[in-house]
Structure formats: C-alpha cells, structure tokens
Amino acid sequence: MNPNFTGIALEVMALAGEGQGAIQNLSVNTQHESIITLLVKEAIKTSAIEGEYLSREDLVSSIQRNLGYATHGQKSKDKR
C-alpha cells in the first residue's frame, strides 16, 4: 500500500466530513468501498472544474492500485 496515497485518502475523507469513528465501525470491505467512492467523487468533481472528464472505471482501478487493494484483473484504458 502506498503510504503517501493512503494519507491523502484520509485527508480527503476528513475534508469531506467523513468521521473516522463512523468509518471504523464498518467492515474492512465497506471501508475500502467508502474510501474509493469518496475519492472517485472528488476526482470527478476536480477534473470537471479543470475541464477534463475522466472514466469512473479508470479512476476506481487507479485508486485501488494506489491503495494496494485487489483490482480483480481490472486494467485502466487510459494509460496516462
């Protein structure tokens, strides 16, 4: 797992108002899904502001890879 990316994920969650206590009460899989969902939403909003539109599937795959989560063989189409 990429420690820098994990730290960023936690910071984004804090900025988005996601309480750590609420997240800690969830199963590990649900925690991972919640983190990924939040990061994808933030990335899509940020990219839209910049005038760029990203694939949700590619974002999920990239975030999963960077956090060290299993990607189930998913490959990003966008090779940037």
N, C-alpha and C positions, 0 to 999 in steps of 0.2 A: 504494500500500500504506500502511496506517495504521501509522506507526512506533510509536505507543503500544501498539497491539494486538499488533504483532509482538514487542515487548519483553515483553509479558505472556505471549505464547505461549512464548517462550524460557524465561522464568522458570518456567512451569508444567512444561515439559519437564525442567528442572533439578530441580525439586522431586519430580517423578515418577521420578527416577533415570535418565532417558534421557541417555546420554552424548553430548555433541556430536560426539565423534570417530566414534561409530557412525553417527550421523545423517549426518555429512558424507560418508561413504563410499557413501551411497545416491544413486540418480538424483534429479534435482530433483523429478520427479513423485512418486516414492516418499517423498521428504522431505515434500512437501506433504500427501500422504495420511496419513503418520505423524503429523504435527502436528495435522491435522484430527481424526484418530481419537482422539488423546490428549485434545485439548481437548473433544471431544464427550463422552468418557467422564467427564472431570472435571466438566463442566457438568451431566450427568445425575445424577452422584452428589451434587453440591452441591444441585441443585434438589430431589432426593428428600429430603435432610435437611431442607429448608425446607418439605416437604410439597407441592411443586409438581412436576408431571410435564410435561416438555417433549417435543415431537416431535423425533425424531432428524433427520428430513429438514429441518425448520426450522433446527435448530442447525447442521447441515452448511452449509446455504445462507448463514446469517448469518455463520458463521466464514469461509467462502470469500470473501464480500463484504468483510468487515473486513480480511482479509489481502491483498485485491487479487487473488485467484485467480479464474480464469474459473468462472462458475457454470452455464454451458451453458443459460441461459434459465430456470433454476430460480427460482421465486418462493416466498417464505415464505407459508404460510397464516395464521400468527399475525402480526398487524400491530402488536403491542405495540411 
